[in-house]
Every structure is written in structure tokens, then in C-alpha cells.
Amino acid sequence: MASITYDKACCVYPGAEKLAVDSLDLDIEDGEFIVLVGPSGSGKSTALRMLAGLEEIDSGAIHIGGNSMVGVAPKDRDIAMVFQNYALYPNKTVGENMGFALKMRGVPADERKAKVAEAAKLLDLTDFLDRKPAKLSGGQRQRVAMGRAIVREPQVFCMDEPLSNLDAKLRVQTRTQIAALQRRLGTTTVYVTHDQVEAMTMGDRVAVLKNGVLQQFSTPTELYDRPRNAFVAGFIGSPSMNLFTAPVTDGAVGIGNASVDLDAESQAALRKSGVSSVTVGIRPEHLALADDGDSGIDADVALLEELGSETYVYASLVDDSIRNLDGDPMTVVIRSADRAPAKRGDGIRLRQADRAVHLFHPETGERLN
């Protein structure tokens, strides 16, 4: 086990105009489970491959356990990789797959067998040690790939979207198993995913990347409650935060004939910023359907997503001067505890359930309050 430090680490691919990873700074503590998350092309897999030695560090440095990895071959970094496609040998049994790396290192057969048996017990694979990968389910194959990494007892686990090939139910089951297993082993783990729900439920801390640049590195709760910029606000959360641009008047944000209620801190931040318009962010759970006769924001129901325990209402604002960040007419999402709180096509009125409002600069996207 070891700590990991990315010190202004950069990577650029030949012929590319932009850095794939741009001056990445991360301090990862010994035993932490860290998730790198971002959209396609954000540089998360490249950052992981730089750690593993599969991509060259063009500038800056990466340290593992206090030792610089610049120029160190992948085989000498004491890192175990778990890939998206399992990468199992089809002609070998589960036990042979799990113990193959140890065999290549010259570990005696008895010791190999004991380590494989111990890992198989951890992963509920004891009954499958004599099977070939073709006779296993997707989830079982992924556990074999995990077992192959575990028996090596590395300093660091590197996991590159290991659940992408699993169905939705199995993904939920397997991600809880991986998170619980990592906490039991205490091995420093860097996990890459494009799924922000995976990131939020698995990581001790989460690094959000965009275009190779780190946007925020915080706990899941901090990312959700206080996103550093509009990108993080829109990326973290499912459904994502409602983000729109609205005019500022006398320290308040107006939407047609209604206004967004702000606490004293947010009002002061608006006055200090001096902006004439602002990017407003409101989570779906912080909006509600107003009762008849109450004031609020007029909207038309476009779609309902009924999930049993809750309903998500997608509604288009009547005031088409309010636009989302792409400049299109705004559709907001409201989370309701009621089943079928409205019908598609209904005119509704929205109110704030509380004052949990996020304000961002309309040009830079940086947080104001």
C-alpha cells in the first residue's frame, strides 16, 4: 500500500493540439479509494495509464509511496490493473488465470495455490476455480479479474471502467462488492468511470475532469452540495442540476413575474460580483409543485418519469426568455414524492422547496456563493 501524488503531471499524444492531461495535481492518501470521473475525452483513462506506466509523463511527475515514477517501467511499479474487458486467458481455468502472474514471477506452486484460494474465498469464487472463463457469467469473470489483481498484493489497484460490460442490476451488485472489498483489503485504489452514480457511491473522494483539466477533487457530498463550477454542478447528480441563465435585479434573480429566493449570503455574493445576469442552479429535489393560488414559476409538463417511490416531472418554462446553458428554452426537472402529481401537457406552477440555490458566473462558470 502507498500514497500517490500527481505533481502537475501532463500527457500529450503525438499530433494532438491539446494536452490529454493538463497539469494534474492530486494527493491520494494511503488506502484511499479514489474515483476519476468525467465525460468521454476528459483524460481520466489517460491519467490512470500514466500512473500505471502505460502512457509517458511528458512533464511534471507522479510519485507512488514517495518515489518518482518518471522513467520507471510498468512492471517495476507494483501496480495491478483491472480492465474493462476482463482480459482473461480462455484456455486456462479460473485458478490458473488468478495465479498466472505469480507463476511468471516464480512463486512456488504451494504458495500460489494458497494465495489463489484465499482470494477466491474473498470473491466467492471457490466453487469455480476449475472452470474456464467461457463457463462464467460477466460478473463472475470480473471477479476473476479482481482476484488476479488481489493475489499479487500490489501497492496500488488501477481499475479502468471495470463494470462497463455488465448489465444494470449486476453493475449495482458488483460495485458494492468492489467497494466493500477495497475497504477490507485497504489497498490504495484509483478507479476510472464515466458513470457519476458509480463515482458518488464508491469513492472516498472523487476527481472530476474535463478536457484533461481537474475541475474539483472532493468527497461525494462536497461535490453534490458545493460544486466548484457550473460544469461540476451539471455533471454530478442524477437527474442533473437545473442550470439556467437569468437576469439580476437589485440583488435578486428574476424569472418572468417570479423571483428566486436567495439567502443573505447569496444576495451579498450577487451584489459583490456586479454581474447583470447569473447562472442559477437548483437541484430537482429543491423544486416543488405549488398549490392552487400560490405564486411561482409557470411551466408546462413535458414528460413524467414514474419510478414508484418518486416521480420526476420534466416541465418547460412558459417564459422562453429563460435559457439553459446551451441557449435553448429551459426545461426543468422536479422530484416529487407523489405518484402522478400532474399529467403530460398540464400547466403547473413551480415553487422553491428551500433556498438551496447555487450561483455561478455567467461567463467563467465559477461558483459565486
C-alpha positions in Angstrom: 0.0 0.0 0.0 1.2 3.5 -0.7 0.2 7.1 -1.2 0.0 8.6 -4.7 0.9 12.1 -5.9 0.2 13.6 -9.3 2.5 16.7 -9.4 1.5 18.9 -12.4 1.5 15.7 -14.5 1.0 16.3 -18.2 0.5 14.0 -21.2 0.1 14.9 -24.8 -0.5 12.4 -27.7 1.6 12.8 -30.9 0.0 15.2 -33.3 -2.6 16.4 -30.8 -3.1 20.2 -30.3 -4.2 20.0 -26.7 -2.9 18.1 -23.7 -4.8 14.9 -22.9 -4.0 15.5 -19.2 -3.1 19.1 -18.3 -1.1 19.8 -15.1 -2.9 17.3 -12.9 -2.4 17.8 -9.2 -3.8 15.1 -6.9 -2.7 13.9 -3.4 -4.1 10.5 -2.7 -3.7 9.1 0.8 -2.5 5.5 1.6 -5.5 3.2 1.5 -7.9 5.6 -0.2 -10.4 4.7 -2.9 -10.3 7.5 -5.4 -12.5 7.8 -8.5 -11.6 9.7 -11.7 -14.8 10.7 -13.4 -15.7 12.8 -16.5 -17.2 12.6 -19.9 -15.6 10.9 -22.9 -12.3 12.6 -23.7 -11.8 14.1 -20.3 -8.4 12.5 -19.7 -9.5 10.1 -16.9 -8.2 6.9 -18.5 -5.0 8.6 -19.7 -4.4 9.8 -16.1 -4.8 6.2 -14.9 -2.5 4.8 -17.6 0.1 7.4 -16.7 0.0 6.1 -13.2 0.4 2.5 -14.4 3.3 3.5 -16.8 1.3 2.7 -19.9 1.4 6.3 -21.1 4.5 8.5 -20.8 4.6 11.5 -18.5 5.6 14.4 -20.7 6.1 16.9 -17.9 5.5 17.0 -14.2 5.8 13.8 -12.1 3.9 11.0 -10.4 5.0 9.6 -7.1 4.0 6.3 -5.5 5.0 5.9 -1.9 7.2 8.9 -2.2 9.1 7.5 -5.2 9.1 9.2 -8.6 7.7 7.0 -11.3 9.2 9.1 -14.2 11.1 6.6 -16.3 10.1 3.6 -14.2 8.8 0.6 -16.3 5.3 -0.6 -15.6 6.4 -4.0 -14.3 8.5 -2.2 -11.6 5.7 0.0 -10.2 4.0 -2.8 -8.2 0.6 -1.9 -9.6 -2.2 -4.3 -10.5 -4.6 -3.4 -13.4 -8.3 -4.4 -13.8 -9.5 -3.7 -17.3 -13.0 -3.2 -18.8 -12.8 -6.4 -20.9 -11.5 -8.7 -18.2 -8.5 -9.9 -20.3 -8.7 -13.5 -19.1 -6.9 -16.4 -20.8 -9.8 -18.5 -22.3 -7.7 -21.7 -22.3 -6.9 -21.5 -18.5 -9.1 -22.3 -15.6 -10.2 -19.6 -13.1 -7.5 -20.7 -10.7 -4.8 -20.7 -13.4 -5.9 -17.2 -14.5 -5.7 -15.9 -11.0 -2.3 -17.4 -10.3 -0.7 -16.8 -13.7 1.1 -13.6 -12.7 2.5 -15.3 -9.6 3.7 -18.2 -11.8 5.5 -15.8 -14.1 7.3 -14.3 -11.0 8.5 -17.7 -10.0 6.3 -18.0 -6.9 6.3 -21.7 -5.7 3.2 -23.7 -6.5 2.1 -24.3 -2.9 2.2 -20.5 -2.2 0.4 -19.7 -5.4 -2.4 -22.2 -4.5 -2.8 -20.7 -1.0 -3.0 -17.1 -2.3 -5.5 -18.1 -5.1 -7.6 -20.0 -2.6 -7.6 -17.0 -0.2 -8.6 -14.6 -2.9 -11.3 -17.0 -4.3 -12.8 -17.1 -0.8 -12.9 -13.3 -0.6 -14.7 -13.2 -4.0 -17.0 -16.2 -3.7 -15.2 -18.0 -6.5 -14.1 -21.1 -4.6 -16.6 -23.3 -6.4 -15.5 -22.0 -9.8 -11.7 -22.5 -9.6 -11.7 -25.4 -12.1 -14.0 -23.7 -14.7 -12.9 -22.0 -17.8 -14.0 -18.3 -18.3 -16.5 -19.3 -21.1 -18.5 -21.1 -18.4 -18.8 -18.0 -16.2 -21.2 -15.0 -16.2 -20.0 -11.5 -16.8 -20.0 -10.7 -13.1 -18.0 -13.8 -12.3 -15.4 -13.0 -15.0 -15.0 -9.6 -13.5 -14.4 -11.1 -10.1 -11.8 -13.4 -11.6 -10.0 -10.3 -13.0 -10.2 -8.8 -9.5 -8.8 -12.0 -8.0 -5.9 -11.9 -10.4 -5.1 -8.4 -9.1 -5.6 -9.3 -5.4 -3.2 -12.3 -5.4 -0.4 -10.0 -6.4 -0.8 -7.9 -3.2 0.3 -4.7 -5.1 0.8 -1.3 -3.7 -2.0 0.1 -5.9 -5.0 -1.1 -7.7 -5.8 0.6 -11.0 -9.3 -0.1 -12.4 -10.3 1.2 -15.8 -14.1 1.1 -16.1 -14.3 -2.5 -14.9 -18.2 -2.6 -14.8 -18.9 -1.2 -18.2 -19.7 -4.6 -19.8 -22.2 -5.6 -17.1 -26.0 -5.2 -17.1 -27.6 -2.5 -14.8 -28.5 -4.8 -11.9 -25.2 -6.6 -11.9 -23.3 -3.3 -12.0 -25.0 -2.2 -8.8 -24.3 -5.5 -7.1 -20.6 -5.6 -8.3 -19.8 -2.0 -7.4 -20.9 -2.6 -3.8 -18.7 -5.8 -3.7 -15.7 -3.9 -5.1 -16.1 -1.0 -2.6 -16.5 -3.4 0.3 -13.5 -5.5 -0.8 -11.3 -2.5 -1.1 -12.1 -1.3 2.4 -11.4 -4.8 3.7 -8.0 -5.0 1.9 -7.0 -1.4 2.5 -5.2 -1.1 -0.8 -4.9 2.3 -2.4 -7.2 2.2 -5.4 -7.6 4.6 -8.4 -10.9 3.8 -10.3 -11.9 5.3 -13.6 -15.6 5.6 -14.7 -17.8 7.8 -16.8 -20.8 7.0 -14.6 -21.2 9.7 -11.9 -23.5 7.5 -9.9 -20.7 4.9 -9.6 -18.3 7.6 -8.7 -20.6 9.0 -5.9 -21.3 5.7 -4.4 -17.9 4.1 -4.5 -15.2 6.8 -3.9 -13.8 8.2 -0.7 -13.0 11.2 -2.8 -13.8 11.9 -6.5 -11.8 13.8 -9.1 -13.9 15.4 -11.8 -12.1 16.1 -15.1 -13.0 18.0 -18.2 -10.8 18.3 -21.3 -7.8 17.0 -19.4 -8.2 19.6 -16.6 -9.1 18.8 -13.0 -12.3 20.6 -12.1 -12.8 19.6 -8.5 -11.4 16.9 -6.1 -13.6 16.4 -3.1 -15.8 14.0 -1.2 -19.0 12.9 -3.0 -21.1 15.0 -0.5 -19.0 18.1 -1.1 -19.3 17.7 -4.9 -23.0 17.5 -4.6 -23.6 20.3 -2.1 -21.0 22.8 -3.2 -19.8 22.2 -6.8 -16.9 24.5 -7.7 -18.3 25.5 -11.1 -21.2 25.0 -13.4 -19.7 22.0 -15.2 -19.4 20.0 -11.9 -22.9 21.1 -10.9 -24.4 19.8 -14.1 -22.3 16.6 -14.2 -22.8 15.4 -10.6 -26.3 14.3 -9.7 -28.9 12.2 -11.4 -31.0 13.8 -12.8 -28.6 16.7 -13.1 -29.0 20.1 -11.6 -31.3 22.5 -13.3 -29.0 25.2 -14.7 -30.2 28.4 -16.4 -29.2 32.0 -17.0 -31.4 34.7 -15.5 -31.2 38.4 -15.1 -30.2 40.0 -11.8 -32.2 42.9 -10.4 -31.5 44.6 -7.0 -29.6 41.6 -5.7 -32.4 39.2 -6.7 -32.8 36.7 -9.6 -35.9 37.2 -11.7 -37.8 34.6 -13.8 -40.7 36.3 -15.5 -43.1 37.6 -12.9 -41.5 35.4 -10.2 -38.1 35.6 -8.5 -35.7 33.1 -7.0 -35.5 33.3 -3.2 -31.9 33.8 -2.0 -30.4 33.7 1.4 -28.4 36.6 2.7 -25.0 35.1 1.7 -26.2 34.6 -1.9 -27.6 38.1 -2.1 -24.3 39.5 -0.9 -22.3 37.4 -3.4 -24.5 38.7 -6.2 -24.0 42.3 -5.3 -20.2 41.8 -4.9 -20.0 40.1 -8.3 -21.6 43.0 -10.1 -23.0 40.8 -12.9 -26.2 41.7 -14.8 -27.1 38.1 -15.3 -26.2 34.9 -13.5 -26.2 31.1 -14.0 -28.6 29.7 -11.4 -28.5 26.1 -10.3 -31.4 24.3 -8.4 -31.4 20.6 -7.7 -34.7 18.7 -8.7 -35.4 18.0 -5.0 -35.3 21.7 -4.2 -38.2 22.4 -6.5 -41.9 21.5 -5.9 -45.3 21.9 -7.5 -47.1 24.9 -6.0 -50.6 24.7 -4.6 -53.5 26.4 -6.4 -53.4 30.1 -5.9 -49.8 30.2 -4.8 -47.3 32.3 -6.6 -44.5 30.7 -8.6 -43.0 30.0 -11.9 -45.3 28.9 -14.7 -44.4 25.8 -16.7 -46.0 23.1 -18.9 -45.4 19.4 -18.2 -43.5 17.7 -21.0 -42.7 14.3 -19.5 -43.2 12.2 -16.4 -40.8 9.6 -15.1 -42.6 7.4 -12.5 -40.2 5.3 -10.5 -42.6 4.0 -7.9 -41.1 5.7 -4.8 -40.9 9.1 -6.6 -41.7 10.8 -9.8 -39.6 13.1 -11.9 -41.6 15.9 -13.7 -39.9 17.5 -16.7 -41.5 20.8 -17.4 -40.9 23.6 -20.0 -40.9 27.1 -18.6 -43.6 29.4 -20.1 -41.2 32.3 -20.0 -39.0 31.4 -23.0 -36.5 34.3 -22.2 -35.0 31.9 -19.6 -32.5 29.8 -21.4 -30.3 26.8 -20.4 -26.5 26.9 -20.8 -26.7 25.9 -24.4 -29.0 28.8 -25.2 -32.1 26.7 -25.7 -35.5 27.2 -23.9 -35.4 25.8 -20.4 -36.8 22.5 -19.3 -36.6 21.9 -15.5 -36.8 18.7 -13.6 -38.7 18.4 -10.4 -38.6 15.5 -8.0 -41.9 14.7 -6.4 -42.7 12.1 -3.7 -46.3 11.9 -5.1 -47.3 9.4 -7.8 -48.6 11.1 -10.9 -48.5 14.6 -9.4 -49.6 16.0 -12.9 -50.3 14.9 -16.4 -48.4 15.5 -19.5 -49.5 18.8 -21.1 -50.8 20.2 -17.8 -49.9 23.8 -16.9 -48.3 23.8 -13.5 -46.6 26.4 -11.2 -43.3 25.7 -9.6 -42.0 26.9 -6.2 -38.8 26.5 -4.3 -38.8 23.8 -1.7 -36.0 25.6 0.1 -33.3 28.2 -0.6 -30.6 25.8 -1.7 -29.7 27.8 -4.8 -26.3 27.7 -6.5 -25.0 30.8 -8.3 -22.3 30.7 -11.0 -20.6 33.4 -13.0 -22.3 33.5 -16.4 -19.0 33.6 -18.4 -16.4 31.7 -16.3 -18.9 29.3 -14.7 -17.1 29.7 -11.3 -19.1 29.5 -8.1 -20.2 32.8 -6.7 -22.0 31.8 -3.4 
